[in-house]
Amino acid sequence: MKTFLPNLLPPSVKDETRFVIVRHLAVRLSIVAACGIIMYSVFLIPSFFLLKFQLDEIQRQVALVDADPKMNEVSAINGGLVSANASVSALKRALATSTSVYTAMGAVASQATPGIHVQFISYDRPTRTMSLAANAAVRQDLLAFQSRLAALPVVLKIDSPITNLVKESNVDFQLKISFK
């Protein structure tokens, strides 16, 4: 019995054997790759046509909606609502940050006690300041009134001249109140 020893083969036979093995492997890999490409194409082409038909249908539906006069009216109403909402939001922000005349007057009037007699009030809307001229029975009434006003959440600052504190009783005073 003869044994096959590859080391005993001549180099030309070894090279030819390697070439045959590589060629068979390349052919098999090429066949597998070609089958894969063919199968991918077979499954891809129908999905491409399906997408094309769906796109055409969507474009047709959009054209129908655009041609409908009711949809144009809906678009116009929607645009009006968007602009109205923007205006309302801007107005709401403006109202939240400004102090109205009524709020300012109510705040000052609510803090007056029987010892305080208001004689004159003026309100400057652009600067949100109020000028107040009043009379206090005693200096303590004036100081209490001023501290109650300063504690209000709508009051930013109070300017009181030093001359308001000169007299002990029957005190005529003026205040300049700035609102938030």
Secondary structure, DSSP 8 states (H G I E B T S, - for coil): -----GGGS-HHHHHHHHHHHHHHHHHHHHHHHHHHHHHHHHHHHHHHHHHHHHHHHHHHHHHHHHH-HHHHHHHHHHHHHHHHHHHHHHHHHHHHHS--HHHHHHHHHHH--TTEEEEEEEEETTTTEEEEEEEEEEHHHHHHHHHHHHTSTTEEEEE--GGGGS-SEEEEEEEEEEE-
